[in-house]
Amino acid sequence: MPLPVMAAIIQQGDQVLLCQRKEGALAGKWEFPGGKIENGETPEECLVREIQEELGIAIQVGDIFQAVHSHYDHGDFLVIGYLASHVSGEITLRVHSACAWVDCDQLDNYDLADANVPIAKSLKEKCNSTRSSMGSDGGTN
């Protein structure tokens, strides 16, 4: 059974917040910030707490954007990405080595943790479809 991990897709206009892991199995990889649920928490409460602990900012959590099942050497994870917005506070890096507000189009220029790649791809597609009023291929692949 995969371990559920909540990820906050914190958006500001066309940009989204990515954080770079400082240590652990995925050190150096970029990710959407978040973490594991503690007993008695809802996913939304988990994200509010984790983002406050990791980045020192308050967020408003919205809908689930995408869930990704990912297998790593150190375990099996179900990463659940929630759309979120920055409410207040200045970012203070407590567990990450860096963070960046990244334009949707630039997400694939970052060395993302595997589970974050499909989420970034979907975000990029979503941004591109909202930017172009024509639609890219009329729904055919």
MDTraj code that builds the backbone (N, CA, C; nanometers):
import mdtraj as md
import numpy as np

residues = "MET PRO LEU PRO VAL MET ALA ALA ILE ILE GLN GLN GLY ASP GLN VAL LEU LEU CYS GLN ARG LYS GLU GLY ALA LEU ALA GLY LYS TRP GLU PHE PRO GLY GLY LYS ILE GLU ASN GLY GLU THR PRO GLU GLU CYS LEU VAL ARG GLU ILE GLN GLU GLU LEU GLY ILE ALA ILE GLN VAL GLY ASP ILE PHE GLN ALA VAL HIS SER HIS TYR ASP HIS GLY ASP PHE LEU VAL ILE GLY TYR LEU ALA SER HIS VAL SER GLY GLU ILE THR LEU ARG VAL HIS SER ALA CYS ALA TRP VAL ASP CYS ASP GLN LEU ASP ASN TYR ASP LEU ALA ASP ALA ASN VAL PRO ILE ALA LYS SER LEU LYS GLU LYS CYS ASN SER THR ARG SER SER MET GLY SER ASP GLY GLY THR ASN".split()
xyz = np.array([
    [0.0855, -0.1196, 0.0000],
    [0.0000, 0.0000, 0.0000],
    [0.0891, 0.1246, 0.0000],
    [0.0703, 0.2132, -0.0966],
    [0.1564, 0.3326, -0.1014],
    [0.1275, 0.4296, 0.0131],
    [0.2305, 0.5011, 0.0522],
    [0.2185, 0.6014, 0.1577],
    [0.1686, 0.7321, 0.0955],
    [0.0560, 0.7867, 0.1438],
    [0.0078, 0.9119, 0.0858],
    [0.0937, 1.0306, 0.1285],
    [0.1280, 1.1132, 0.0316],
    [0.2051, 1.2346, 0.0556],
    [0.1300, 1.3501, -0.0102],
    [0.1063, 1.4566, 0.0664],
    [0.0348, 1.5719, 0.0127],
    [0.1349, 1.6716, -0.0452],
    [0.1009, 1.7286, -0.1594],
    [0.1867, 1.8290, -0.2227],
    [0.1030, 1.9529, -0.2528],
    [0.1589, 2.0697, -0.2226],
    [0.0887, 2.1954, -0.2485],
    [0.1382, 2.2555, -0.3791],
    [0.0451, 2.2773, -0.4696],
    [0.0765, 2.3440, -0.5955],
    [0.0366, 2.4899, -0.5745],
    [0.1316, 2.5672, -0.5205],
    [0.1026, 2.7053, -0.4807],
    [0.1228, 2.7953, -0.6018],
    [0.0138, 2.8564, -0.6465],
    [0.0179, 2.9357, -0.7683],
    [0.0073, 3.0847, -0.7398],
    [0.0748, 3.1594, -0.8251],
    [0.0699, 3.3055, -0.8214],
    [0.0670, 3.3490, -0.9668],
    [-0.0508, 3.3805, -1.0188],
    [-0.0621, 3.4106, -1.1618],
    [-0.0264, 3.2865, -1.2420],
    [0.0664, 3.3014, -1.3393],
    [0.1093, 3.1880, -1.4218],
    [0.2283, 3.1153, -1.3601],
    [0.2654, 3.1527, -1.2394],
    [0.3812, 3.0906, -1.1770],
    [0.3404, 2.9966, -1.0648],
    [0.4270, 2.8986, -1.0403],
    [0.4035, 2.7994, -0.9348],
    [0.5324, 2.7854, -0.8538],
    [0.5162, 2.7574, -0.7244],
    [0.6315, 2.7484, -0.6355],
    [0.6920, 2.6084, -0.6378],
    [0.8223, 2.6019, -0.6693],
    [0.8982, 2.4776, -0.6596],
    [1.0034, 2.4947, -0.5516],
    [1.0312, 2.3868, -0.4786],
    [1.1338, 2.3887, -0.3750],
    [1.2337, 2.2773, -0.4021],
    [1.3602, 2.3039, -0.3704],
    [1.4659, 2.2047, -0.3918],
    [1.4996, 2.1363, -0.2601],
    [1.4990, 2.0037, -0.2628],
    [1.5257, 1.9254, -0.1416],
    [1.6721, 1.9358, -0.1017],
    [1.6932, 1.9567, 0.0275],
    [1.8286, 1.9729, 0.0788],
    [1.8921, 1.8380, 0.1124],
    [1.8122, 1.7451, 0.1680],
    [1.8700, 1.6183, 0.2120],
    [1.7722, 1.5048, 0.1924],
    [1.8188, 1.3842, 0.2238],
    [1.7327, 1.2675, 0.2107],
    [1.7522, 1.2000, 0.0761],
    [1.6630, 1.1056, 0.0480],
    [1.6749, 1.0228, -0.0716],
    [1.6678, 1.1051, -0.2005],
    [1.5966, 1.2163, -0.1965],
    [1.5776, 1.2955, -0.3181],
    [1.6502, 1.4308, -0.3112],
    [1.7599, 1.4355, -0.2381],
    [1.8356, 1.5605, -0.2237],
    [1.8721, 1.6166, -0.3611],
    [1.8533, 1.7484, -0.3767],
    [1.8855, 1.8145, -0.5036],
    [1.7704, 1.8179, -0.6021],
    [1.6705, 1.7329, -0.5815],
    [1.5542, 1.7313, -0.6715],
    [1.4591, 1.8452, -0.6350],
    [1.3880, 1.8943, -0.7352],
    [1.2870, 1.9979, -0.7136],
    [1.1516, 1.9301, -0.6948],
    [1.0653, 1.9937, -0.6157],
    [0.9355, 1.9340, -0.5858],
    [0.8338, 2.0422, -0.5527],
    [0.7074, 2.0004, -0.5545],
    [0.6021, 2.0827, -0.4977],
    [0.6073, 2.0532, -0.3479],
    [0.6146, 2.1549, -0.2625],
    [0.6340, 2.1309, -0.1197],
    [0.5132, 2.0641, -0.0544],
    [0.5378, 1.9949, 0.0561],
    [0.4299, 1.9276, 0.1268],
    [0.4857, 1.8224, 0.2197],
    [0.4067, 1.7192, 0.2478],
    [0.4556, 1.6158, 0.3376],
    [0.3493, 1.5135, 0.3725],
    [0.3803, 1.4349, 0.4742],
    [0.2943, 1.3230, 0.5132],
    [0.1910, 1.3666, 0.6180],
    [0.0741, 1.3049, 0.6074],
    [-0.0358, 1.3316, 0.7006],
    [-0.0029, 1.2741, 0.8380],
    [-0.0335, 1.3504, 0.9419],
    [-0.0223, 1.2999, 1.0786],
    [-0.1600, 1.2518, 1.1233],
    [-0.1615, 1.1681, 1.2276],
    [-0.2879, 1.1114, 1.2767],
    [-0.3926, 1.2199, 1.3027],
    [-0.5131, 1.1959, 1.2502],
    [-0.6242, 1.2856, 1.2772],
    [-0.6311, 1.4081, 1.1882],
    [-0.5360, 1.4218, 1.0955],
    [-0.5351, 1.5385, 1.0064],
    [-0.6108, 1.5091, 0.8777],
    [-0.6728, 1.6115, 0.8231],
    [-0.7239, 1.6011, 0.6867],
    [-0.6069, 1.6354, 0.5942],
    [-0.6154, 1.5996, 0.4649],
    [-0.5087, 1.6380, 0.3720],
    [-0.4862, 1.7902, 0.3690],
    [-0.5955, 1.8646, 0.3767],
    [-0.5838, 2.0111, 0.3735],
    [-0.5100, 2.0632, 0.4964],
    [-0.5446, 2.0095, 0.6142],
    [-0.4769, 2.0507, 0.7374],
    [-0.3288, 2.0145, 0.7324],
    [-0.2998, 1.8978, 0.6767],
    [-0.1612, 1.8544, 0.6612],
    [-0.0826, 1.9560, 0.5789],
    [-0.1378, 1.9978, 0.4673],
    [-0.0664, 2.0918, 0.3801],
    [-0.0456, 2.2271, 0.4465],
    [-0.1496, 2.2774, 0.5130],
    [-0.1362, 2.4056, 0.5826],
    [-0.0231, 2.3963, 0.6857],
    [-0.0205, 2.2860, 0.7627],
    [0.0830, 2.2672, 0.8651],
    [0.2218, 2.2509, 0.8029],
    [0.2324, 2.1626, 0.7030],
    [0.3627, 2.1364, 0.6412],
    [0.4225, 2.2620, 0.5774],
    [0.3401, 2.3381, 0.5068],
    [0.3904, 2.4584, 0.4396],
    [0.4308, 2.5633, 0.5438],
    [0.3544, 2.5721, 0.6519],
    [0.3908, 2.6631, 0.7606],
    [0.5246, 2.6203, 0.8217],
    [0.5401, 2.4890, 0.8465],
    [0.6638, 2.4371, 0.9066],
    [0.7835, 2.4522, 0.8128],
    [0.7642, 2.4189, 0.6843],
    [0.8758, 2.4154, 0.5899],
    [0.9117, 2.5527, 0.5346],
    [0.8116, 2.6367, 0.5119],
    [0.8342, 2.7624, 0.4398],
    [0.7942, 2.8869, 0.5180],
    [0.7233, 2.8677, 0.6304],
    [0.6845, 2.9814, 0.7122],
    [0.5780, 3.0705, 0.6512],
    [0.4994, 3.0161, 0.5589],
    [0.3922, 3.0955, 0.4982],
    [0.2570, 3.0280, 0.5203],
    [0.1523, 3.1084, 0.5115],
    [0.0156, 3.0572, 0.5214],
    [-0.0387, 3.0382, 0.3800],
    [-0.1077, 2.9256, 0.3596],
    [-0.1692, 2.9003, 0.2285],
    [-0.3167, 2.8690, 0.2450],
    [-0.3885, 2.8869, 0.1363],
    [-0.5290, 2.8458, 0.1253],
    [-0.5286, 2.7256, 0.0324],
    [-0.5814, 2.6118, 0.0795],
    [-0.5801, 2.4894, -0.0003],
    [-0.7112, 2.4765, -0.0767],
    [-0.6992, 2.4466, -0.2052],
    [-0.8163, 2.4306, -0.2909],
    [-0.8420, 2.2846, -0.3235],
    [-0.8763, 2.2587, -0.4488],
    [-0.9138, 2.1246, -0.4937],
    [-0.7922, 2.0383, -0.5238],
    [-0.8149, 1.9072, -0.5237],
    [-0.7117, 1.8148, -0.5704],
    [-0.6908, 1.8415, -0.7193],
    [-0.5658, 1.8534, -0.7589],
    [-0.5332, 1.8741, -0.9004],
    [-0.5004, 1.7412, -0.9677],
    [-0.4163, 1.6606, -0.9016],
    [-0.3753, 1.5337, -0.9608],
    [-0.3114, 1.4454, -0.8542],
    [-0.3326, 1.3151, -0.8674],
    [-0.2668, 1.2184, -0.7795],
    [-0.1750, 1.1309, -0.8641],
    [-0.0557, 1.1037, -0.8124],
    [0.0441, 1.0268, -0.8866],
    [0.1001, 0.9172, -0.7969],
    [0.0928, 0.7929, -0.8453],
    [0.1530, 0.6815, -0.7717],
    [0.2963, 0.6673, -0.8220],
    [0.3911, 0.6676, -0.7307],
    [0.5308, 0.6630, -0.7705],
    [0.6080, 0.5661, -0.6823],
    [0.6927, 0.4872, -0.7457],
    [0.7744, 0.3921, -0.6703],
    [0.9201, 0.4370, -0.6733],
    [0.9776, 0.4510, -0.5559],
    [1.1188, 0.4849, -0.5418],
    [1.1876, 0.3704, -0.4693],
    [1.3208, 0.3720, -0.4687],
    [1.3964, 0.2708, -0.3929],
    [1.3604, 0.2751, -0.2445],
    [1.3292, 0.3946, -0.1944],
    [1.3005, 0.4081, -0.0514],
    [1.1513, 0.3952, -0.0179],
    [1.0693, 0.3551, -0.1168],
    [0.9289, 0.3306, -0.0845],
    [0.8331, 0.3608, -0.1980],
    [0.7086, 0.3291, -0.1697],
    [0.5971, 0.3465, -0.2616],
    [0.5138, 0.4642, -0.2125],
    [0.4858, 0.5613, -0.2995],
    [0.4152, 0.6814, -0.2543],
    [0.2999, 0.7160, -0.3470],
    [0.1943, 0.7708, -0.2875],
    [0.0855, 0.8289, -0.3642],
    [0.0917, 0.9785, -0.3357],
    [0.1415, 1.0532, -0.4330],
    [0.1543, 1.1977, -0.4157],
    [0.0250, 1.2622, -0.4648],
    [-0.0401, 1.3361, -0.3744],
    [-0.1673, 1.4003, -0.4077],
    [-0.1437, 1.5507, -0.4110],
    [-0.1514, 1.6055, -0.5306],
    [-0.1262, 1.7488, -0.5498],
    [-0.2536, 1.8298, -0.5379],
    [-0.2525, 1.9238, -0.4454],
    [-0.3659, 2.0154, -0.4255],
    [-0.3294, 2.1532, -0.4768],
    [-0.4228, 2.2165, -0.5460],
    [-0.4040, 2.3560, -0.5836],
    [-0.4104, 2.4401, -0.4563],
    [-0.3262, 2.5404, -0.4485],
    [-0.3220, 2.6245, -0.3290],
    [-0.2788, 2.7650, -0.3672],
    [-0.3051, 2.8589, -0.2769],
    [-0.2587, 2.9956, -0.3013],
    [-0.1919, 3.0493, -0.1756],
    [-0.0950, 3.1364, -0.1970],
    [-0.0181, 3.1991, -0.0897],
    [-0.1064, 3.3067, -0.0271],
    [-0.1295, 3.2969, 0.1039],
    [-0.2158, 3.3917, 0.1720],
    [-0.1341, 3.5007, 0.2408],
    [-0.0326, 3.4585, 0.3182],
    [0.0466, 3.5581, 0.3903],
    [0.1807, 3.5003, 0.4317],
    [0.2710, 3.5908, 0.4663],
    [0.4025, 3.5505, 0.5144],
    [0.5081, 3.5561, 0.4060],
    [0.6320, 3.5666, 0.4511],
    [0.7471, 3.5645, 0.3600],
    [0.8092, 3.4261, 0.3668],
    [0.8495, 3.3735, 0.2526],
    [0.9084, 3.2393, 0.2488],
    [1.0413, 3.2361, 0.3233],
    [1.0521, 3.1412, 0.4149],
    [1.1765, 3.1145, 0.4870],
    [1.2093, 2.9677, 0.4654],
    [1.3253, 2.9390, 0.4073],
    [1.3610, 2.8003, 0.3794],
    [1.4098, 2.7327, 0.5063],
    [1.3368, 2.6298, 0.5490],
    [1.3739, 2.5565, 0.6707],
    [1.4248, 2.4168, 0.6392],
    [1.3705, 2.3531, 0.5367],
    [1.4140, 2.2172, 0.5022],
    [1.4601, 2.2067, 0.3560],
    [1.4466, 2.3142, 0.2818],
    [1.4873, 2.3147, 0.1409],
    [1.6127, 2.4000, 0.1235],
    [1.6884, 2.3708, 0.0163],
    [1.8081, 2.4501, -0.0107],
    [1.7760, 2.5698, -0.0996],
    [1.6638, 2.5639, -0.1726],
    [1.6250, 2.6744, -0.2610],
    [1.4772, 2.6640, -0.2923],
    [1.4202, 2.7755, -0.3384],
    [1.2853, 2.7703, -0.3925],
    [1.2779, 2.8728, -0.5051],
    [1.1794, 2.8556, -0.5920],
    [1.1670, 2.9456, -0.7063],
    [1.0220, 2.9523, -0.7515],
    [0.9801, 3.0733, -0.7907],
    [0.8506, 3.0885, -0.8578],
    [0.8792, 3.0651, -1.0053],
    [0.8184, 2.9592, -1.0603],
    [0.8517, 2.9137, -1.1942],
    [0.7311, 2.9306, -1.2859],
    [0.7560, 2.9903, -1.4015],
    [0.6500, 3.0004, -1.5016],
    [0.6120, 2.8595, -1.5470],
    [0.4824, 2.8364, -1.5671],
    [0.4336, 2.7045, -1.6101],
    [0.5153, 2.6469, -1.7261],
    [0.5492, 2.7320, -1.8225],
    [0.6230, 2.6869, -1.9405],
    [0.7632, 2.6377, -1.9076],
    [0.8164, 2.6795, -1.7936],
    [0.9556, 2.6478, -1.7579],
    [0.9679, 2.5285, -1.6629],
    [0.8556, 2.4675, -1.6236],
    [0.8597, 2.3607, -1.5231],
    [0.9501, 2.2443, -1.5622],
    [0.9538, 2.2105, -1.6918],
    [1.0359, 2.0954, -1.7300],
    [1.1844, 2.1296, -1.7424],
    [1.2220, 2.2538, -1.7118],
    [1.3642, 2.2894, -1.7068],
    [1.4253, 2.2544, -1.5718],
    [1.3418, 2.2078, -1.4777],
    [1.3886, 2.1748, -1.3429],
    [1.3983, 2.0234, -1.3272],
    [1.4953, 1.9792, -1.2488],
    [1.5152, 1.8367, -1.2224],
    [1.4179, 1.7949, -1.1124],
    [1.2972, 1.7606, -1.1549],
    [1.1895, 1.7306, -1.0609],
    [1.1972, 1.5872, -1.0090],
    [1.1540, 1.5685, -0.8842],
    [1.1360, 1.4333, -0.8300],
    [1.0331, 1.3623, -0.9188],
    [1.0538, 1.2321, -0.9441],
    [0.9711, 1.1573, -1.0405],
    [0.8216, 1.1789, -1.0234],
    [0.7737, 1.1725, -0.8992],
    [0.6294, 1.1824, -0.8745],
    [0.5751, 1.3200, -0.9108],
    [0.6628, 1.4207, -0.9182],
    [0.6188, 1.5569, -0.9495],
    [0.6128, 1.5839, -1.0995],
    [0.6763, 1.4966, -1.1791],
    [0.6835, 1.5192, -1.3238],
    [0.5457, 1.5193, -1.3900],
    [0.4596, 1.4174, -1.3651],
    [0.3266, 1.4205, -1.4290],
    [0.2438, 1.5415, -1.3863],
    [0.2590, 1.5837, -1.2612],
    [0.1843, 1.7005, -1.2130],
    [0.2311, 1.8255, -1.2882],
    [0.3631, 1.8397, -1.3026],
    [0.4179, 1.9544, -1.3749],
    [0.3720, 1.9548, -1.5207],
    [0.3674, 1.8366, -1.5820],
    [0.3237, 1.8244, -1.7216],
    [0.1774, 1.8691, -1.7355],
    [0.0929, 1.8234, -1.6426],
    [-0.0489, 1.8623, -1.6454],
    [-0.0658, 2.0121, -1.6225],
    [0.0146, 2.0678, -1.5317],
    [0.0078, 2.2123, -1.5058],
    [0.0445, 2.2916, -1.6299],
    [0.1500, 2.2450, -1.6977],
    [0.1954, 2.3128, -1.8190],
    [0.0847, 2.3096, -1.9258],
    [0.0229, 2.1927, -1.9415],
    [-0.0864, 2.1802, -2.0391],
    [-0.2029, 2.2712, -2.0018],
    [-0.2357, 2.2759, -1.8720],
    [-0.3453, 2.3598, -1.8239],
    [-0.3158, 2.5068, -1.8528],
    [-0.1933, 2.5503, -1.8238],
    [-0.1543, 2.6891, -1.8498],
    [-0.1624, 2.7209, -1.9983],
    [-0.1098, 2.6300, -2.0793],
    [-0.1105, 2.6539, -2.2234],
    [-0.2514, 2.6594, -2.2790],
    [-0.3417, 2.5758, -2.2261],
    [-0.4782, 2.5762, -2.2782],
    [-0.5542, 2.7011, -2.2341],
    [-0.5211, 2.7552, -2.1151],
    [-0.5899, 2.8769, -2.0738],
    [-0.5326, 2.9980, -2.1463],
    [-0.4063, 2.9893, -2.1873],
    [-0.3451, 3.1023, -2.2586],
    [-0.3924, 3.1109, -2.4032],
    [-0.4108, 2.9934, -2.4682],
    [-0.4515, 2.9967, -2.6094],
    [-0.6011, 2.9754, -2.6174],
    [-0.6712, 3.0739, -2.6686],
    [-0.8168, 3.0625, -2.6747],
    [-0.8595, 2.9637, -2.7846],
    [-0.7720, 2.9328, -2.8784],
    [-0.8058, 2.8436, -2.9892],
    [-0.8040, 2.6964, -2.9479],
    [-0.7224, 2.6590, -2.8502],
    [-0.7053, 2.5163, -2.8201],
    [-0.6001, 2.4620, -2.9142],
    [-0.5224, 2.3661, -2.8675],
    [-0.4055, 2.3256, -2.9445],
    [-0.4391, 2.2320, -3.0594],
    [-0.5065, 2.1221, -3.0315],
    [-0.5258, 2.0227, -3.1387],
    [-0.6710, 1.9764, -3.1491],
    [-0.7613, 2.0519, -3.0904],
    [-0.9024, 2.0168, -3.0993],
    [-0.9367, 1.8892, -3.0233],
    [-0.8500, 1.8456, -2.9336],
    [-0.8815, 1.7307, -2.8510],
    [-0.8342, 1.5992, -2.9074],
    [-0.7684, 1.5999, -3.0247],
    [-0.7182, 1.4743, -3.0810],
    [-0.5710, 1.4616, -3.0477],
    [-0.5255, 1.3391, -3.0396],
    [-0.3829, 1.3174, -3.0123],
    [-0.3156, 1.2512, -3.1315],
])
top = md.Topology()
chain = top.add_chain()
for i, resn in enumerate(residues, 1):
    res = top.add_residue(resn, chain, resSeq=i)
    for name in ("N", "CA", "C"):
        top.add_atom(name, md.element.get_by_symbol(name[0]), res)
traj = md.Trajectory(xyz[None], top)
